[in-house]
Amino acid sequence: MIDFTLRKYKDLLISLQKNGYKFITFEQYCEHKFVLDGLMDSLPNNPKWIILRHDVDLRAENSLATAQIEHELGIHASYYFRVVPESNKPEIIRSIVALEHEIGYHYEDMAISNGDTEKAYAHFQKQLQYFRSYYPVRTICMHGAPTSQWDSKDLWKKYNYRDLGIIGEPYFDVDFSEVFYLTDTGRCWDGYRVSVRDKIPVYQDKWVAAGLVYHATDNIIRAAVQGSLPSRIMITTHPQRWTDKRFAWIKEIFTQTLKNVVKCILIKLK
């Protein structure tokens, strides 16, 4: 069956629910982690749970479609919005908040400020305040910006986001020794090979050695049914990839294929 459609996304969520997984937001994970100091066995009274995260890079309307599916299934997820017009759509942000999802800032301030740390921090504070006009934002997530030489996570070498009331950033605050990471970067589930920054290098080799590699969505569904999927997971999607519209679906394939080639070149040049 064709992958990366809204139908397939719904199939994935339903399959995970049927096989005992509880969905939580990243904010909920951080609240428990902060209170329990890593004693994650107490998280939602369920040994199997998934932090569901969405990076809204482009085509924000696709995010509203996934948010509606999740709402119908009683699932709450975390949506991270960039400041660029393709992502920052006020009416869509309001609609997703109304569906009871978490909103966060998908920051890329170091890239926007060309590495000027003070300028980047001022920009970050301004944008954080903006997104807090929609939702009491308590978590943030770095946007990879693969074509930029600047890694926006470097902003926190000088500053501390906790000073701004932020309780979590996935690349710093998820214990990946306990939480398996799945992302659709590269328009597949094993795209870590073509990812510049959206990857977990310390643990990725261990997961591969353990056979925890899934290329298609059906592979994840099959692993959930068989009981071989890890019990604690963070799933990250980019909703721009998920659509039932044929032209948009085909366009995304060609666009992402080209992006993957560029990313491979950038990785080799590093």
N, C-alpha and C positions, 0 to 999 in steps of 0.2 A: 504493500500500500504506500501511496505517496506520503512522504514525511514533511514535517514542518508546516502543517496546516492546522487551523483551529480545531478541526475535528480530531486530529491526532493529539493535539495538546490536551483536549478534554479526555480522550481515551487514557492518556498518561496519568492525569490526576485521579480519574476514577479507579484505575487499576491500583495506584498507590494507596488510595483510601481503602479499597476492598482488601488489601493485603496488610492492613493494620497500621498504616502510617498516619500520624497526626501532623498537620501543617501549622507552622508558627511563623510569625514575622521575625525579622532580625532584631527588632526592638524588644520583643518578648524574650528572645534568646539572651540578649545582653542584660536584661533585667534580672533574669535568673542567675546568669553568670556572675553578675556584680554582687548579688545578695548571697549566693551560695559559694562564692569563691571557687568555682570550677566543679562543684559537686553536681554534675549534670544528670545524675540518676534521678533527681527529683523533678526534672523538667516534665511538664504536663502529664504526670502520672502515666506515662506511656513509654515503653522502652524503644519505640520506633517513632522517630519524628524527623521532619524535614523543614529547614529554614528555606522559605520560598522567596527568592529575590529576583527582581526585574530591573535591568539597566535600560532606561528609555533613551537610547542614543539618537534615534531618528523615528519618523512616522509615528508620532504619539498616539494617533487614532488606533493603531494596532494594540496599544497598551490598554486602551479602554475596552477593546474586545476581549482580551485575556482577563481583565479585571471583572468583567461581567460574567464570564464563565466561572471564575473562581467564586464569585458571590453566590451564584446559583447552587454551587456545591458546598456552601458554608465554609469556604476557605478564605483566610486572610493572608495577604502577601505584602511584601515591601517593594515599593516602586521608587526608583532613583532617577530624578530628572536633571538634565543638563540645563544650562542657561541659554543655549543656542535656540533659535526660533523653531527648528525642526522637532525639538523636544519640549521646550517651554511653551505649552499651550494652556493658558489659564482655565479655559472651559473644561478641558479634559482633566486637568489636575483636580479641579473642584468635583468633577463627576466621580473620579476614582476615590477621592476622600469620602464622598457620599456613600460609596459602596463599602466603606469601613476598612479600607486598606491603609497601610502605613505609607507615608511620603517621606523621602529623604533627598539630600542634595548629592547629585552625581558630579563631584567637583573635578575641575581640570585647571585650577587657578595658576599653577606654575607654568603650564603650557601657554595659557592666555597671556600671562605677564612676562613671557620670555625669560623665565628663571629669576626674575626680581622677587626675592622672598618677601620683602616688606610690602610691595605692591600686591603680590599674590594674596597675602594674608588680609589686607584691607579689602580686596575684591571678594575673598571668601566670606568675610564677616557680612558684607553688604548683601551677597546672594543668599546667605543663610537666613538673614532677617527677612528677605523677600519670600523664601519658601515657607518660613514660619508664619506668614500671613495666611497660608492655606491649611497648615497642619503644625502642631507643636513638635517640630523636627528634633529628634534626639539621636539619630544615626545618620551617617554619611557613607559614601562609597566613592573611591577614586575611579575616574574615567581614564582608560588606558592611553588614549590619544597616541596611537602607535607611530604616527608620522612626526611626532614632536620629539626633540631630544630631551625634553624635561619630563621627569617623573613627578607627578603632583604629590605623591606620598612623601617626597623629600621636604615638603612644607613643614612636616611635623618633626624634622630634625632640630628646628629652631623654636617652634611653637607647640602648644599642647591643646588639642581640640577639646579636651575635657574642661578647660577653662571657659569654654563657650556653652557648656551644658550638653555636650555630645557624649553619649555613653558607649558608642561603638562605631568602629570602622572594620569591615570584614577582613581586610588584609592584615590587621593588627590584633583584632579581638575575637577571632574564631580559633578555637583550639583544634587545629587540623590533625592532631594526633588522635582525636576522638571523632572528628567530623569529616566525612568523605565529601569531596568537592566535585560537582558535576556542572559544567557550563557548556552552552551551545555556541561558544566562540568558534568562528570558522564555519558555522552552519553545519556542525556535527557535534557529537558529544565527546570526541577524542581530539579536539582541535588544539590541545595544548602545544602540539608541535609547531603550529603557526601563530601562536599567541605571543605578543611582545611582552605584555605585562599581566594579563589575566590568567595567571597560573600559580601553582603552589609547588615550587621547585624542590623543596626539602622532602615533601611526602609523595610527589608524583611518581618517582621511581619505585617506591614501596607499593603503591597502588597497582602500577603496571606489573610488577613482579607477582602480585597476588591475583592477577587476572582480572582486576577491576577496571576493564577498558570496554567502553560501549560506544559504538559508532552511530547507530541509528536509535531513534526513540523506541522502536519495537524491541531492541536489545535490552533496554532498561525495563520495559514492561515485562519481558520474559524473565529477567533476573528477579524482579519483584515477586512474580508468581512462583518461581522456583525456590524463593527464600534465600537466594545467594547475594542479594543486594545488601550493602551495609545498613545497619539500623539507624544510624545518625548521619544525616546528609544535609549539605547546603546545595540547592539547585539554583543556578543563575541562568535566566533566559534573557534574550534581547527580542522583545515582542515584534520588532520590525521584521523579523524572519518568519513569523507565524501568520499565515493568511490563507483564506479559502479562495481568494481572487486569483484566477489563473495568470493574468498578465503580470500582476504584482509578484506572484510566486516565482514565475520564470525570470523576471527582472532581478529578483533577489539572488537567484542561483548564479547568474552571470556576474553580478556585481560582487558577490562574496568570493567567487572563484578568482576574480581579478585581485581583490583585497588580499586573499591568501598568498598569491604569488608575490605581491609587494611585501607582505609581512615576512615571508621566507627570505627575501633579499635583505630586509632590514636586520633580521636575526643573524644572518651570515656576516653582515658588516659590523656587528657589535663585537 
